[in-house]
Amino acid sequence: MFRSLSTVGPLLISVGLMQTANGLFGSLLGVRLGQAENISPEISGLVLSGYFMGMTVGCLVCGSLIERVGHVRTFAVLVSIVSAVSVAHAYLVEPFYWWVLRVIYGFCMAGAYMVVESWLNGSVDNRSRGSLLSIYMIIVFGAMAGSQYLLNLSSAKTFVLYGLTSIVFSLSLVPLSLQRPSSGGPTDITSSALSFRELYRISPFGMVASFGSGILMGAVLAGGSIYASARGFTVSEIAQFISVSIFGGLLLQYPLGKLSDLMDRRTIMTAAVLSGAISALVLAVLPMPFWIFLIIAGFFGGIASTLYSIAVAYTNDYLDAADLVPASAGLLLAFGIGAAAGPISATQAMGIVGPSGFYLFLALVSLGIGIFGIWRMIRRAAIPMEDQGPFVFVSRASPVGAELDPRGGVDTEDGSDLAGTPGDEESGDLPEKPSNAIS
């Protein structure tokens, strides 16, 4: 399937180790902040949002760094900094200090993802691009979900878990650093992106859904452990809660994605987020056994996670093949901005109405996305089914991951084009016209 398993395997091992450390560390910090009596949930949310702020900046800046320094050295430098920053959190629990560290951490992680994804992109032939992307995303989600249970190894107040995070990050350097570039070496970094105004003209709902998915996922991933701590969950229960929220995204990607291939994607996205709004409201106001809570939380996490991939597929239906990668980069930027705002807003809601404010806020955001989707369906008819491209589970880590998307207009060896036939442009009140007429 791939040019060489020896080319792809070490990269995927690095990804698995890096995501194991990243997943553990994100929850560890939330648990530790929740245990700090002098730090409110609102401040905790602001602190943890620094990760997404740094990551958004990193997606814009790190491409030029990689071009100047090279892929391997950039990866080694950035992950070494991440390893050091992880340990640095253990020495002082102070909000501003941690926020600065989280910004640095997020910036470096963005660059590390860009190195890995550009290398993966050069390690696969055109026909196998979608398969590699699927394997990559399963490893990312699986490692993050599984890492949550490492929280049970020691107290968040000791040095042990910070040291373990640093060790695993350092080990993730080894496979990729020993990788020798060959015919499947890294590709150039694509830094271009369509502007928000252009993306909104092309697909208003795709843009709003990407931003809203960022708010939902940022709140769950960065603020979920703060919410769980405020609810009085044990460390083991927090690990289960975050794990099912992540794993739900892996389970729902395929069924929701396939449904979106069979009918108007706006219908699927709207029905999904409205279902998510109901589930979030239930989590906020109804008492229930913990195992039922986990099922509903996993369902909501799956909805929030899958929304972004469907939004990208929906936007791509209105684009020419040449525009898919820059458009995906723009949608990722919208997701990142939303993800930075998510934990801040959700924890602010907790400060106003208590722990239930977390899911009440997420219910309102989901409802808002759903209402906007209904309005767009009233404003515009669906594109013909034959003009829809296939759903693909896409990366939210860096804009380079969009190049792995097999819809991106890459010619196969037999000269055929992998991208779907572009549909009509969805534009506010503009008349129908071909998708390549963006201006």
N, C-alpha and C positions, 0 to 999 in steps of 0.2 A: 504493500500500500504506500509506503513512504520510500523515498530514495534510499534511505539507510536507517535501520532501527538504531544503530549506534550513534547516528546524528541526532535523532529526536529524543531518545531515551534519557540521556543525561540532562537535557533541558527540562524535561518533564519532572525529573527527580528534583532539580533545583526549584521548580515551581511548587511542587508538593511540600518541600521543606520550608520554603519561604512563606507559603500560605498557612502552614501549620503554626509557625511562629507568629505570623500576623494575626490570625484568628484568636490564638491564645492571648496575645498581648492586649488586643482591643478590649476583650471582656475582662481581663485582669485589672486594667485601669478603671473600668466602670465599677467593678466590685470594690476596689480600694477607695475610690472617691465616695461610694455609697457608705463605706464604713467610717469615713472622716466626719466627725461630729460638727466641725466648724466650717464645712463646705456644703452649701445648699445644692439641691438638684439643678437649679437654674445655672449656677456657676459651673457645675460639673458638665452640663451640656455644652456650655460655651468652650470649656477646656477641650472636650473630646471632638468638637467640631473643627478644631485646628488641623486635624488629620486631613479632612476633606478640603480645607482651604489650601493647605500645602500641596495636596495632590493635584488640585486644579491648576495651581501655578506651575507645578512640575510638568504637567502635560503640555503646557505652553512653552516651557523653557528648555527642558532636558533634551529635546531633539538636537538642538545646536551643540550641546555639550557632547552628546554621543558622536556627532559628526566630527568634532575637533579631536576628541581623546580616543575614540574607538569603543567598540561594544564591550569587550572583556574588561578593560581597565575601568570603564565607567561603571559597570556592574560591580566590580570589586570595591571601588571607592564608595559607591552609594550604599551597598549592603553593609560594608564595614562601619559607615556612619550610623546606619540604622541599628546595628548591633550595639554600638557604643551608647546611642541615645536610649535604647531599651534599658540598659543598666543604669543610666543616669537618672531615670525616674525613681529609682529605689532610694536615692540619697536624701531627697527632700520632697515632701508632699505639699506643694504650694501651687495655687492655681495658675498664676502667670508664668511661673517657671515651667510647669507642665504644658501649658498652651504653646509656648515657644518650642518646646521639645516636640510636641505633636505636629506643629507646622513643618519643622525640619524633617521629621519622620515621614510625613505624607509626601513632601517634596521628593525625598530620596526613593520612596516606594514607587512613585510615578515613573521615575527614571529607570528603576530596576525592571518594572513591567514593560516599559518600552523596549529595553534591550532584549528581554526574553521573547516578546511577541514579534519583534522584527526578525529575530533569529529563527523562530518557529516558521515565520512566513517564508523565509528562504530555504527551509528544510523540507518543503512539501511540494509535490507536483500539483498541477491545477485540479486534476480529477480527485485528489485526496484532501483538498483544502477544507471542505466541510467536515470530513471525518476527524481531521486533526483538531479543528476548532471544538468539536463536540468532546473529544477526549480531554482537551485542555480545560474546558469549562467544568467537566465532571471532576477533574483533579482539584481545580480551584475550590469548588463548592464542597467537595468531599473532605478536603484537608481542613477547611475552615470549620465545617460542622464537627468533624471528629476532634479537632483540637480543643474544643470547649471542655471536654472531660478531663483534660490535663489540669484544669483549675482545682480538681480535687486532691492533687498531689501535696499541696502545702497551703498555708494561710497566705492571703494577699498582703499581709502586713510583714512578711518575712522576705528575705532576699532570694529565696529559692526559685520562685517562678520567673522573676526578672532575669536571674542568671540562666535559667533554662531557655528562656526566649532568646537571649543573646547567643547561647550555644547553637541553637537550631538555626538562627539566622547565619551564623558563621559557617555552619556546615553546608548551608545552601549555596555558598560561594564555590564549593569544591567541584561539583559536577560541571557547571558551566565554565568555570575558570580553566579547567583542564580540557575543555572542548576545543578541538582544532578546526578552524574554518576550512571548509572544502567546497565542493560544488553546491552544497546546501548551506552556505554561510548566510550571515545576516543580510537583510535588505536595507536599503536607504530608508531613513525616517521621513514620512510624509507629514508635514506640519500644517498644511493648508486646511482651512475650514470655511464653510459657507457662513456668512454672518447670520446673527439671530434674525435680523429683518428678512433676509432671503429665505431662511428656513421657515419662518412663520408664514411667509407668502406661499411657499410651496405646500406646507402642511401644518396649519394651525394646531390641529389636535395632536399630531405627532410631536410637535415642540412642547406643548403643554403637558402631554403625558410623560415625556422624558424628564421634564423638570419636576413634575409631581412624583414620579417614581424615585427620583433622587431624594426628595423630602421624606418619603415613606421609608426607603431603605436606609438613609442616613440616620433617621430616628431609631429604627430597629437595631441597626448594627452598632451605632455609637451610644445611643441612649437606652437600649434595652436592658443592659445590666444595671444602669442607674434606677430605672423603673422597678426592676425585679428586687433590687436591694431595698428600695423604699416600700415595697410590698412585704418585706420581711422574708423573702425566699432564702433558703439555705444556699451555700455555694453549689452543692450538687443540683439543686433545683434551677439555679441560674444557668448552669451549664446545659441542662436539658432544654430550658426555654430558648436560649440563643441557638442551640444546635438545631432544634426543630424549625425555628424561624428560617434558618439558612437552608436546611435540607428540604423544606417545603418548596423552595424555589427550584430545586433540582427535580422534584417529583412533578410539579405542575407545568414545567417548561414544554414538555412534549405534547401533552393533551391539549393545552390551551393554544400552543403554537399550531398544531395540526387543525384545530377548529378554525383558527384565523386564516388558514389556507382555503377553507371550504366556504367561507362567507365573508361578508363585509367585516374587515378587521375592527372598524369602529364599534360594531355591535359587540364583538368579543371583549374589547377593552372596556367599553362602557358597562357591560354586564359584570365583568370581572371586578372593576373598582367599586361598583355599587354593592356587589356581594361582599367585597372587602370592607366597605363602610358598615354594613350590617354586622359582620363578624367583629369588627373593632368596637362597635357600640355594645355588643354582647359582652366582650371582654372587659369593657369599662364599667358596666353597671350591674351585671348579674353574678351572684356568687355561684361557684361550681367546683366540683372535684378537680384536683390538679391535673389528672390525666385528660379530662375534657378540655381544660384550659390549654394544655399543650397541643391538642389536635386543632383547636380553633386558631391558636397563635401560629401554628405551622401553616395552616391554610392562608392566613393573612400574609405571612411572610412570603409564601409562594406567589400570591397575587401581586404583591409589591415588587417582587423580583422579576417576574415574567413580563410585567407591564412594559419595561424598558425594551426588551427584545422585540415585542410586538410593535411598539411605537417605531422602532428603527425599520422593521419590515414594512410597516404602513407608509412611512415617509419614503422609503426606497421605491414604492410602487409608483410614485410621482416623479421619479428622477431618471435621467439618462445614466447609463452605466458609468460613465466617466465621473459623475458627480457623487457616487455612492460613498467613497472613502472620505472626501472632505465633509459631506453631509453628516456622516457618522461621527466625525470628529466634533462637529458643531453640536450634535445631539448629546455627545458625551460631556461637553462643556456645560450644557444646560443641566444635565444630570448632576454634575459635580457641584454646581452652584446650589442646586436644590439639596444635595446631600449635606453641604455645609450648613444650610439653614435648618435642616430637619431636626438634629438633636437640640439646637438652641431653642427652637419654637416648642418642641414637645416637652422639654424640661421646664420651660417657662409656664406652659399649661399646667404642669404638675405643681408648680409653685403657687398657682392661683386656686386650683380646686383639689389638690392632693394627687396621689398616685393615679387615680382614675383619669386625670386630665391627659395622661400620656395617650391612651387609646381613644379618648374623646377627640383629641386633636387630630389623630390619624384618621378617625372616622370622618371628620369635617373635611380634611384634605381629599380623601377618597370620594366623598360626596361631591365636592367641587369639581373634581376631574370628570366624574360621571355626568354631572349636569352640563359641563362644557361639551362632552361627547354627544349628548342628546341634541344640543343646540347645533353642533356641526352637522349631524345627520339630517336635521331639518333644513339647514342652509344649502347642503350639497348632496347630490345623489352619489351612490357608491360607484366606483369604477367597475368596469366589466370584470368578471372573474378571470377571464383569460389574460387580463393585463396584470394580475397580481403575481408577484414573484413568490418564491418559497420562503417560509419562515425559517430563520436560522438563529440558534442560541448564540448571542454575541457577548463579547467581553465588555465589561465596564471599567477595566483597569487603565487602559491608555488608548489614545487614538490609533496607535499602530495595530491594535487588535482588529480594527475594521478591515485591514488588508487581508486578513485570513478569511473574511467573509466570501464565500464562493459566488455571491451575487455581484461582486465588484467589477464586473466587466473584464475579467481576465480571460484571454483567449486560450482555449484548450489546444492540445497538440494537433487536433484535426481541423483547427481553425474556427470551430463553433464558439459562440459566446455563451458564458455561463450565466450572465445576468438575465433576468426576466425581461420581457418586453415592457418598456416604460408605458405608464398609463397617462392619464390626463392630469394636469396640474390642479391641485386644490388650492384655490386662492380666494381669500375673503369674499369679495363681491365681483371678481373679475370673470369675464366670459371664459368658456372652455377654450383651451389652446394646448398645443403639444407641451410635454414635460420639459423639453429643452429650452423653452422660452421663459427663462427665469427673470430676465430683466424687464 
